[in-house]
Amino acid sequence: MLPEQPPLPALTRAEGEVVDTYLEILDLLGRINPGRGGDTYRALRAAQALAGRATALRDALTLMHRRGESELHAATLARALRVLDGERRAGLLGLPPARNGR
């Protein structure tokens, strides 16, 4: 049985959209990461989807700004990112460990 995840912190709809879209972008960038290998078609599809998700992220941040939400509450948003596996997903952006001293 898997351990129970901590509850997701309370977020506005726009904050939730920012978190969700940011994580989707991380996933796409992880698929594009040339240091991790894979096939070009998969990377191409991820790159094509990236533009749409970046637009969605921009729209969510624009909505927050227009509503007067002038600050990103880092501690709350970071907690949400951790609950949603953001650390692992962000790890896909870096280079994998070197093999055989390279």
MOPAC internal coordinates of N, CA, C and O (Angstrom, degrees):
PM7 1SCF
backbone

  N    0.0000 0     0.00 0     0.00 0    0    0    0
  C    1.4454 1     0.00 0     0.00 0    1    0    0
  C    1.5317 1   108.79 1     0.00 0    2    1    0
  O    1.2310 1   120.81 1   -48.09 1    3    2    1
  N    1.3076 1   116.06 1   131.91 1    3    2    1
  C    1.4576 1   121.65 1  -179.29 1    5    3    2
  C    1.5210 1   111.00 1   -73.91 1    6    5    3
  O    1.2310 1   120.39 1   -35.25 1    7    6    5
  N    1.3381 1   116.87 1   144.75 1    7    6    5
  C    1.4698 1   118.19 1   177.27 1    9    7    6
  C    1.5253 1   109.88 1   -66.16 1   10    9    7
  O    1.2310 1   121.53 1   -32.05 1   11   10    9
  N    1.3128 1   114.68 1   147.95 1   11   10    9
  C    1.4623 1   120.25 1  -179.30 1   13   11   10
  C    1.5216 1   110.02 1   -70.77 1   14   13   11
  O    1.2310 1   120.86 1   -46.52 1   15   14   13
  N    1.3304 1   115.96 1   133.48 1   15   14   13
  C    1.4577 1   121.43 1   178.16 1   17   15   14
  C    1.5214 1   109.84 1   -74.15 1   18   17   15
  O    1.2310 1   120.18 1   -31.05 1   19   18   17
  N    1.3303 1   117.26 1   148.95 1   19   18   17
  C    1.4669 1   118.67 1   173.42 1   21   19   18
  C    1.5241 1   108.74 1   -65.20 1   22   21   19
  O    1.2310 1   120.29 1   -25.27 1   23   22   21
  N    1.3113 1   117.05 1   154.73 1   23   22   21
  C    1.4678 1   118.79 1  -178.91 1   25   23   22
  C    1.5258 1   111.10 1   -68.51 1   26   25   23
  O    1.2310 1   121.38 1   -31.04 1   27   26   25
  N    1.3054 1   114.97 1   148.96 1   27   26   25
  C    1.4534 1   121.45 1   175.48 1   29   27   26
  C    1.5250 1   108.14 1   -70.24 1   30   29   27
  O    1.2310 1   119.72 1   -45.83 1   31   30   29
  N    1.3283 1   118.13 1   134.17 1   31   30   29
  C    1.4714 1   119.05 1   179.57 1   33   31   30
  C    1.5257 1   110.47 1   -66.45 1   34   33   31
  O    1.2310 1   121.01 1   -21.79 1   35   34   33
  N    1.3169 1   115.67 1   158.21 1   35   34   33
  C    1.4615 1   121.01 1   177.85 1   37   35   34
  C    1.5246 1   108.87 1   -67.26 1   38   37   35
  O    1.2310 1   121.05 1   -52.51 1   39   38   37
  N    1.3292 1   115.59 1   127.49 1   39   38   37
  C    1.4622 1   122.08 1   179.93 1   41   39   38
  C    1.5164 1   109.23 1  -130.11 1   42   41   39
  O    1.2310 1   120.65 1   -28.77 1   43   42   41
  N    1.3209 1   116.36 1   151.23 1   43   42   41
  C    1.4617 1   118.62 1   170.08 1   45   43   42
  C    1.5264 1   107.28 1   -69.36 1   46   45   43
  O    1.2310 1   120.45 1   -15.00 1   47   46   45
  N    1.3010 1   116.74 1   165.00 1   47   46   45
  C    1.4614 1   120.44 1   178.22 1   49   47   46
  C    1.5288 1   110.37 1   -58.67 1   50   49   47
  O    1.2310 1   120.60 1   137.81 1   51   50   49
  N    1.3338 1   116.45 1   -42.19 1   51   50   49
  C    1.4638 1   120.33 1  -179.90 1   53   51   50
  C    1.5297 1   110.93 1   -66.53 1   54   53   51
  O    1.2310 1   119.82 1   138.98 1   55   54   53
  N    1.3327 1   117.94 1   -41.02 1   55   54   53
  C    1.4640 1   120.30 1   176.88 1   57   55   54
  C    1.5232 1   110.65 1   -61.77 1   58   57   55
  O    1.2310 1   120.56 1   138.04 1   59   58   57
  N    1.3139 1   116.54 1   -41.96 1   59   58   57
  C    1.4615 1   120.51 1   176.97 1   61   59   58
  C    1.5138 1   111.50 1   -60.75 1   62   61   59
  O    1.2310 1   120.62 1   139.72 1   63   62   61
  N    1.3112 1   116.42 1   -40.28 1   63   62   61
  C    1.4626 1   120.97 1   177.93 1   65   63   62
  C    1.5245 1   110.70 1   -66.04 1   66   65   63
  O    1.2310 1   120.16 1   139.65 1   67   66   65
  N    1.3309 1   117.30 1   -40.35 1   67   66   65
  C    1.4693 1   120.76 1   177.04 1   69   67   66
  C    1.5273 1   109.84 1   -60.20 1   70   69   67
  O    1.2310 1   120.11 1   131.24 1   71   70   69
  N    1.3187 1   117.39 1   -48.76 1   71   70   69
  C    1.4645 1   121.45 1  -178.78 1   73   71   70
  C    1.5242 1   110.63 1   -62.45 1   74   73   71
  O    1.2310 1   120.17 1   130.40 1   75   74   73
  N    1.3173 1   117.28 1   -49.60 1   75   74   73
  C    1.4658 1   120.91 1  -178.74 1   77   75   74
  C    1.5215 1   111.99 1   -60.70 1   78   77   75
  O    1.2310 1   120.50 1   134.71 1   79   78   77
  N    1.3171 1   116.65 1   -45.29 1   79   78   77
  C    1.4563 1   120.57 1  -177.27 1   81   79   78
  C    1.5235 1   110.74 1   -70.31 1   82   81   79
  O    1.2310 1   120.24 1   141.01 1   83   82   81
  N    1.3164 1   117.15 1   -38.99 1   83   82   81
  C    1.4585 1   120.85 1   176.54 1   85   83   82
  C    1.5305 1   110.34 1   -58.44 1   86   85   83
  O    1.2310 1   120.32 1   135.38 1   87   86   85
  N    1.3281 1   116.99 1   -44.62 1   87   86   85
  C    1.4626 1   120.60 1   179.21 1   89   87   86
  C    1.5275 1   111.50 1   -65.90 1   90   89   87
  O    1.2310 1   120.21 1   142.24 1   91   90   89
  N    1.3170 1   117.20 1   -37.76 1   91   90   89
  C    1.4683 1   119.99 1   176.06 1   93   91   90
  C    1.5262 1   110.45 1   -61.99 1   94   93   91
  O    1.2310 1   120.71 1   140.04 1   95   94   93
  N    1.3268 1   116.25 1   -39.96 1   95   94   93
  C    1.4627 1   120.61 1   178.04 1   97   95   94
  C    1.5245 1   110.21 1   -65.01 1   98   97   95
  O    1.2310 1   119.80 1   138.21 1   99   98   97
  N    1.3294 1   117.99 1   -41.79 1   99   98   97
  C    1.4608 1   120.22 1   176.25 1  101   99   98
  C    1.5236 1   110.88 1   -58.21 1  102  101   99
  O    1.2310 1   120.68 1   135.61 1  103  102  101
  N    1.3352 1   116.31 1   -44.39 1  103  102  101
  C    1.4620 1   120.21 1   179.39 1  105  103  102
  C    1.5284 1   111.08 1   -60.38 1  106  105  103
  O    1.2310 1   120.89 1   136.28 1  107  106  105
  N    1.3238 1   115.91 1   -43.72 1  107  106  105
  C    1.4676 1   119.73 1   179.88 1  109  107  106
  C    1.5227 1   111.20 1   -65.07 1  110  109  107
  O    1.2310 1   120.13 1   135.37 1  111  110  109
  N    1.3195 1   117.35 1   -44.63 1  111  110  109
  C    1.4652 1   120.32 1   178.30 1  113  111  110
  C    1.5234 1   111.31 1   -63.15 1  114  113  111
  O    1.2310 1   120.29 1   145.21 1  115  114  113
  N    1.3205 1   117.06 1   -34.79 1  115  114  113
  C    1.4588 1   120.59 1   175.76 1  117  115  114
  C    1.5189 1   111.83 1   -63.05 1  118  117  115
  O    1.2310 1   120.19 1   143.61 1  119  118  117
  N    1.3256 1   117.25 1   -36.39 1  119  118  117
  C    1.4789 1   120.66 1   177.32 1  121  119  118
  C    1.5194 1   112.09 1   -71.89 1  122  121  119
  O    1.2310 1   120.64 1   152.74 1  123  122  121
  N    1.3335 1   116.39 1   -27.26 1  123  122  121
  C    1.4602 1   121.15 1  -178.64 1  125  123  122
  C    1.5327 1   110.71 1   -84.34 1  126  125  123
  O    1.2310 1   119.40 1   156.16 1  127  126  125
  N    1.3232 1   118.75 1   -23.84 1  127  126  125
  C    1.4628 1   124.34 1  -173.29 1  129  127  126
  C    1.5340 1   110.53 1   -49.69 1  130  129  127
  O    1.2310 1   119.91 1   -70.23 1  131  130  129
  N    1.3448 1   117.77 1   109.77 1  131  130  129
  C    1.4696 1   119.90 1  -178.22 1  133  131  130
  C    1.5262 1   112.88 1   -68.67 1  134  133  131
  O    1.2310 1   119.56 1   160.20 1  135  134  133
  N    1.3133 1   118.45 1   -19.80 1  135  134  133
  C    1.4498 1   121.38 1   178.31 1  137  135  134
  C    1.5094 1   113.10 1   -73.49 1  138  137  135
  O    1.2310 1   119.97 1   168.30 1  139  138  137
  N    1.3008 1   117.66 1   -11.70 1  139  138  137
  C    1.4578 1   121.58 1  -179.14 1  141  139  138
  C    1.5217 1   112.50 1  -103.32 1  142  141  139
  O    1.2310 1   120.42 1   175.99 1  143  142  141
  N    1.3145 1   116.81 1    -4.01 1  143  142  141
  C    1.4691 1   119.14 1   177.53 1  145  143  142
  C    1.5131 1   112.17 1    78.31 1  146  145  143
  O    1.2310 1   121.02 1    19.49 1  147  146  145
  N    1.3011 1   115.65 1  -160.51 1  147  146  145
  C    1.4559 1   121.38 1  -176.65 1  149  147  146
  C    1.5168 1   109.73 1   106.31 1  150  149  147
  O    1.2310 1   121.13 1     3.19 1  151  150  149
  N    1.3060 1   115.45 1  -176.81 1  151  150  149
  C    1.4583 1   118.15 1  -177.72 1  153  151  150
  C    1.5234 1   111.07 1   -99.98 1  154  153  151
  O    1.2310 1   121.16 1   -23.54 1  155  154  153
  N    1.3209 1   115.39 1   156.46 1  155  154  153
  C    1.4657 1   120.63 1  -175.39 1  157  155  154
  C    1.5234 1   111.42 1   -67.11 1  158  157  155
  O    1.2310 1   119.74 1   146.63 1  159  158  157
  N    1.3257 1   118.10 1   -33.37 1  159  158  157
  C    1.4645 1   119.58 1  -178.68 1  161  159  158
  C    1.5318 1   110.40 1   -64.03 1  162  161  159
  O    1.2310 1   120.32 1   137.01 1  163  162  161
  N    1.3098 1   117.00 1   -42.99 1  163  162  161
  C    1.4732 1   121.11 1   178.71 1  165  163  162
  C    1.5292 1   109.86 1   -62.29 1  166  165  163
  O    1.2310 1   120.17 1   136.57 1  167  166  165
  N    1.3352 1   117.28 1   -43.43 1  167  166  165
  C    1.4633 1   121.11 1   178.79 1  169  167  166
  C    1.5318 1   110.67 1   -65.74 1  170  169  167
  O    1.2310 1   120.52 1   140.36 1  171  170  169
  N    1.3306 1   116.62 1   -39.64 1  171  170  169
  C    1.4640 1   120.70 1   178.47 1  173  171  170
  C    1.5158 1   111.04 1   -62.17 1  174  173  171
  O    1.2310 1   120.20 1   133.86 1  175  174  173
  N    1.3138 1   117.23 1   -46.14 1  175  174  173
  C    1.4717 1   120.76 1   179.43 1  177  175  174
  C    1.5305 1   110.98 1   -61.81 1  178  177  175
  O    1.2310 1   120.51 1   139.40 1  179  178  177
  N    1.3153 1   116.63 1   -40.60 1  179  178  177
  C    1.4635 1   120.38 1   178.43 1  181  179  178
  C    1.5264 1   110.03 1   -65.59 1  182  181  179
  O    1.2310 1   120.01 1   138.46 1  183  182  181
  N    1.3240 1   117.59 1   -41.54 1  183  182  181
  C    1.4685 1   120.94 1   179.61 1  185  183  182
  C    1.5237 1   110.69 1   -64.32 1  186  185  183
  O    1.2310 1   120.13 1   141.74 1  187  186  185
  N    1.3153 1   117.35 1   -38.26 1  187  186  185
  C    1.4642 1   120.83 1   178.04 1  189  187  186
  C    1.5256 1   110.85 1   -64.81 1  190  189  187
  O    1.2310 1   120.19 1   139.63 1  191  190  189
  N    1.3118 1   117.24 1   -40.37 1  191  190  189
  C    1.4689 1   121.54 1  -179.66 1  193  191  190
  C    1.5307 1   111.49 1   -72.40 1  194  193  191
  O    1.2310 1   120.40 1   154.79 1  195  194  193
  N    1.3157 1   116.85 1   -25.21 1  195  194  193
  C    1.4576 1   121.42 1  -176.34 1  197  195  194
  C    1.5305 1   112.34 1   -58.59 1  198  197  195
  O    1.2310 1   120.16 1   138.50 1  199  198  197
  N    1.3107 1   117.30 1   -41.50 1  199  198  197
  C    1.4700 1   120.28 1  -178.81 1  201  199  198
  C    1.5286 1   111.29 1   -60.56 1  202  201  199
  O    1.2310 1   120.29 1   136.61 1  203  202  201
  N    1.3129 1   117.05 1   -43.39 1  203  202  201
  C    1.4614 1   120.78 1   179.36 1  205  203  202
  C    1.5184 1   112.78 1   -65.12 1  206  205  203
  O    1.2310 1   120.47 1   140.28 1  207  206  205
  N    1.3276 1   116.71 1   -39.72 1  207  206  205
  C    1.4601 1   119.97 1  -179.45 1  209  207  206
  C    1.5278 1   110.59 1   -72.11 1  210  209  207
  O    1.2310 1   120.29 1   145.51 1  211  210  209
  N    1.3506 1   117.06 1   -34.49 1  211  210  209
  C    1.4724 1   119.96 1   175.79 1  213  211  210
  C    1.5238 1   110.18 1   -63.87 1  214  213  211
  O    1.2310 1   120.27 1   142.01 1  215  214  213
  N    1.3141 1   117.10 1   -37.99 1  215  214  213
  C    1.4633 1   120.94 1   176.64 1  217  215  214
  C    1.5258 1   110.54 1   -64.12 1  218  217  215
  O    1.2310 1   120.20 1   138.28 1  219  218  217
  N    1.3225 1   117.23 1   -41.72 1  219  218  217
  C    1.4680 1   120.79 1   178.19 1  221  219  218
  C    1.5290 1   111.22 1   -63.74 1  222  221  219
  O    1.2310 1   120.37 1   140.68 1  223  222  221
  N    1.3259 1   116.89 1   -39.32 1  223  222  221
  C    1.4619 1   120.36 1   177.33 1  225  223  222
  C    1.5242 1   110.49 1   -65.04 1  226  225  223
  O    1.2310 1   120.67 1   136.19 1  227  226  225
  N    1.3209 1   116.33 1   -43.81 1  227  226  225
  C    1.4674 1   120.21 1   177.30 1  229  227  226
  C    1.5178 1   110.60 1   -59.42 1  230  229  227
  O    1.2310 1   120.08 1   136.67 1  231  230  229
  N    1.3289 1   117.44 1   -43.33 1  231  230  229
  C    1.4613 1   121.43 1  -179.18 1  233  231  230
  C    1.5224 1   111.91 1   -63.97 1  234  233  231
  O    1.2310 1   120.02 1   139.76 1  235  234  233
  N    1.3285 1   117.57 1   -40.24 1  235  234  233
  C    1.4680 1   120.55 1   179.15 1  237  235  234
  C    1.5300 1   110.51 1   -66.03 1  238  237  235
  O    1.2310 1   120.58 1   138.79 1  239  238  237
  N    1.3217 1   116.49 1   -41.21 1  239  238  237
  C    1.4689 1   119.72 1   178.12 1  241  239  238
  C    1.5237 1   111.40 1   -68.57 1  242  241  239
  O    1.2310 1   120.16 1   144.00 1  243  242  241
  N    1.3175 1   117.30 1   -36.00 1  243  242  241
  C    1.4701 1   121.22 1   176.34 1  245  243  242
  C    1.5234 1   110.24 1   -62.88 1  246  245  243
  O    1.2310 1   120.48 1   136.05 1  247  246  245
  N    1.3206 1   116.69 1   -43.95 1  247  246  245
  C    1.4574 1   121.03 1   178.34 1  249  247  246
  C    1.5262 1   110.82 1   -60.49 1  250  249  247
  O    1.2310 1   120.26 1   135.60 1  251  250  249
  N    1.3121 1   117.12 1   -44.40 1  251  250  249
  C    1.4688 1   120.15 1   177.82 1  253  251  250
  C    1.5218 1   110.42 1   -59.46 1  254  253  251
  O    1.2310 1   120.70 1   134.32 1  255  254  253
  N    1.3126 1   116.26 1   -45.68 1  255  254  253
  C    1.4665 1   120.96 1  -178.31 1  257  255  254
  C    1.5326 1   110.68 1   -62.47 1  258  257  255
  O    1.2310 1   120.33 1   135.57 1  259  258  257
  N    1.3172 1   116.97 1   -44.43 1  259  258  257
  C    1.4722 1   120.74 1  -179.68 1  261  259  258
  C    1.5221 1   112.12 1   -64.75 1  262  261  259
  O    1.2310 1   120.16 1   148.91 1  263  262  261
  N    1.3065 1   117.30 1   -31.09 1  263  262  261
  C    1.4631 1   121.17 1   179.10 1  265  263  262
  C    1.5214 1   112.31 1   -81.10 1  266  265  263
  O    1.2310 1   120.42 1   179.69 1  267  266  265
  N    1.3220 1   116.80 1    -0.31 1  267  266  265
  C    1.4500 1   120.15 1   179.86 1  269  267  266
  C    1.5125 1   114.21 1    87.66 1  270  269  267
  O    1.2310 1   120.34 1  -171.74 1  271  270  269
  N    1.3237 1   116.96 1     8.26 1  271  270  269
  C    1.4640 1   120.32 1   175.48 1  273  271  270
  C    1.5200 1   106.27 1   -80.13 1  274  273  271
  O    1.2310 1   121.03 1   -89.21 1  275  274  273
  N    1.3283 1   115.63 1    90.79 1  275  274  273
  C    1.4597 1   120.01 1  -170.82 1  277  275  274
  C    1.5281 1   113.31 1   -91.15 1  278  277  275
  O    1.2310 1   119.93 1   177.35 1  279  278  277
  N    1.3152 1   117.75 1    -2.65 1  279  278  277
  C    1.4624 1   120.38 1  -176.33 1  281  279  278
  C    1.5205 1   110.37 1  -131.99 1  282  281  279
  O    1.2310 1   121.07 1   -42.75 1  283  282  281
  N    1.3324 1   115.56 1   137.25 1  283  282  281
  C    1.4596 1   120.50 1   170.03 1  285  283  282
  C    1.5223 1   106.50 1   -87.80 1  286  285  283
  O    1.2310 1   120.25 1   -60.01 1  287  286  285
  N    1.3024 1   117.12 1   119.99 1  287  286  285
  C    1.4637 1   122.00 1  -177.84 1  289  287  286
  C    1.5268 1   108.12 1   -81.87 1  290  289  287
  O    1.2310 1   121.52 1   -88.63 1  291  290  289
  N    1.3250 1   114.70 1    91.37 1  291  290  289
  C    1.4646 1   122.14 1  -169.79 1  293  291  290
  C    1.5233 1   113.04 1   -56.48 1  294  293  291
  O    1.2310 1   119.55 1   135.07 1  295  294  293
  N    1.3032 1   118.47 1   -44.93 1  295  294  293
  C    1.4671 1   120.22 1  -176.68 1  297  295  294
  C    1.5320 1   110.79 1   -62.84 1  298  297  295
  O    1.2310 1   120.40 1   135.62 1  299  298  297
  N    1.3119 1   116.85 1   -44.38 1  299  298  297
  C    1.4680 1   120.86 1  -179.88 1  301  299  298
  C    1.5195 1   111.09 1   -67.34 1  302  301  299
  O    1.2310 1   120.65 1   134.90 1  303  302  301
  N    1.3263 1   116.37 1   -45.10 1  303  302  301
  C    1.4649 1   120.11 1  -178.87 1  305  303  302
  C    1.5272 1   110.85 1   -67.99 1  306  305  303
  O    1.2310 1   119.82 1   142.67 1  307  306  305
  N    1.3197 1   117.95 1   -37.33 1  307  306  305
  C    1.4648 1   120.69 1   177.01 1  309  307  306
  C    1.5242 1   110.53 1   -64.21 1  310  309  307
  O    1.2310 1   120.20 1   140.76 1  311  310  309
  N    1.3280 1   117.23 1   -39.24 1  311  310  309
  C    1.4672 1   120.76 1   177.47 1  313  311  310
  C    1.5205 1   110.21 1   -62.23 1  314  313  311
  O    1.2310 1   120.49 1   137.52 1  315  314  313
  N    1.3296 1   116.66 1   -42.48 1  315  314  313
  C    1.4659 1   120.33 1   177.79 1  317  315  314
  C    1.5283 1   110.77 1   -63.54 1  318  317  315
  O    1.2310 1   120.52 1   137.70 1  319  318  317
  N    1.3278 1   116.62 1   -42.30 1  319  318  317
  C    1.4659 1   120.24 1   179.00 1  321  319  318
  C    1.5222 1   111.13 1   -61.90 1  322  321  319
  O    1.2310 1   120.25 1   139.96 1  323  322  321
  N    1.3316 1   117.12 1   -40.04 1  323  322  321
  C    1.4684 1   119.98 1   178.96 1  325  323  322
  C    1.5201 1   111.55 1   -65.72 1  326  325  323
  O    1.2310 1   120.44 1   136.84 1  327  326  325
  N    1.3231 1   116.76 1   -43.16 1  327  326  325
  C    1.4687 1   120.50 1   179.16 1  329  327  326
  C    1.5289 1   110.33 1   -60.53 1  330  329  327
  O    1.2310 1   120.49 1   146.36 1  331  330  329
  N    1.3220 1   116.66 1   -33.64 1  331  330  329
  C    1.4677 1   121.68 1  -177.24 1  333  331  330
  C    1.5260 1   112.59 1   -94.43 1  334  333  331
  O    1.2310 1   120.06 1  -157.99 1  335  334  333
  N    1.3306 1   117.48 1    22.01 1  335  334  333
  C    1.4651 1   123.34 1   173.22 1  337  335  334
  C    1.5252 1   112.86 1    70.04 1  338  337  335
  O    1.2310 1   120.53 1  -150.63 1  339  338  337
  N    1.3282 1   116.59 1    29.37 1  339  338  337
  C    1.4505 1   120.96 1  -177.50 1  341  339  338
  C    1.5135 1   114.22 1   -64.88 1  342  341  339
  O    1.2310 1   119.66 1   147.66 1  343  342  341
  N    1.3287 1   118.26 1   -32.34 1  343  342  341
  C    1.4645 1   119.65 1  -179.52 1  345  343  342
  C    1.5251 1   111.26 1   -64.47 1  346  345  343
  O    1.2310 1   120.13 1   135.03 1  347  346  345
  N    1.3139 1   117.36 1   -44.97 1  347  346  345
  C    1.4680 1   120.48 1   178.40 1  349  347  346
  C    1.5197 1   110.34 1   -64.47 1  350  349  347
  O    1.2310 1   121.17 1   135.89 1  351  350  349
  N    1.3320 1   115.36 1   -44.11 1  351  350  349
  C    1.4671 1   119.93 1  -177.52 1  353  351  350
  C    1.5218 1   111.32 1   -64.85 1  354  353  351
  O    1.2310 1   119.96 1   140.47 1  355  354  353
  N    1.3286 1   117.68 1   -39.53 1  355  354  353
  C    1.4600 1   120.92 1   177.07 1  357  355  354
  C    1.5218 1   111.18 1   -67.53 1  358  357  355
  O    1.2310 1   120.30 1   149.91 1  359  358  357
  N    1.3167 1   117.02 1   -30.09 1  359  358  357
  C    1.4584 1   121.25 1   178.67 1  361  359  358
  C    1.5158 1   113.23 1   -62.77 1  362  361  359
  O    1.2310 1   120.12 1   158.29 1  363  362  361
  N    1.3194 1   117.38 1   -21.71 1  363  362  361
  C    1.4676 1   120.75 1   179.72 1  365  363  362
  C    1.5270 1   112.40 1   -73.30 1  366  365  363
  O    1.2310 1   120.34 1   169.44 1  367  366  365
  N    1.3258 1   116.95 1   -10.56 1  367  366  365
  C    1.4615 1   120.19 1  -179.13 1  369  367  366
  C    1.5178 1   112.57 1   -81.81 1  370  369  367
  O    1.2310 1   120.07 1   154.67 1  371  370  369
  N    1.3114 1   117.46 1   -25.33 1  371  370  369
  C    1.4627 1   120.94 1  -177.86 1  373  371  370
  C    1.5140 1   111.48 1   -82.72 1  374  373  371
  O    1.2310 1   121.99 1    -6.65 1  375  374  373
  N    1.3073 1   113.80 1   173.35 1  375  374  373
  C    1.4598 1   119.55 1   176.40 1  377  375  374
  C    1.5288 1   109.37 1   -75.82 1  378  377  375
  O    1.2310 1   120.47 1   -36.32 1  379  378  377
  N    1.3144 1   116.70 1   143.68 1  379  378  377
  C    1.4623 1   118.70 1   175.47 1  381  379  378
  C    1.5250 1   109.55 1   -69.09 1  382  381  379
  O    1.2310 1   119.98 1   -18.97 1  383  382  381
  N    1.3245 1   117.65 1   161.03 1  383  382  381
  C    1.4596 1   120.35 1   178.45 1  385  383  382
  C    1.5319 1   110.31 1   -57.25 1  386  385  383
  O    1.2310 1   120.79 1   -34.13 1  387  386  385
  N    1.3320 1   116.09 1   145.87 1  387  386  385
  C    1.4695 1   121.11 1   178.98 1  389  387  386
  C    1.5204 1   109.67 1   -67.14 1  390  389  387
  O    1.2310 1   121.44 1   -36.36 1  391  390  389
  N    1.3109 1   114.84 1   143.64 1  391  390  389
  C    1.4849 1   120.08 1   176.55 1  393  391  390
  C    1.5280 1   108.13 1  -104.96 1  394  393  391
  O    1.2310 1   120.69 1   -40.94 1  395  394  393
  N    1.3081 1   116.28 1   139.06 1  395  394  393
  C    1.4681 1   122.58 1   176.51 1  397  395  394
  C    1.5190 1   112.62 1    53.92 1  398  397  395
  O    1.2310 1   120.09 1  -139.56 1  399  398  397
  N    1.3257 1   117.43 1    40.44 1  399  398  397
  C    1.4505 1   121.10 1   176.16 1  401  399  398
  C    1.5028 1   115.38 1    74.49 1  402  401  399
  O    1.2310 1   119.55 1  -166.97 1  403  402  401
  N    1.3207 1   118.46 1    13.03 1  403  402  401
  C    1.4734 1   121.19 1  -179.77 1  405  403  402
  C    1.4924 1   110.91 1  -108.73 1  406  405  403
  O    1.2310 1   120.10 1   180.00 1  407  406  405

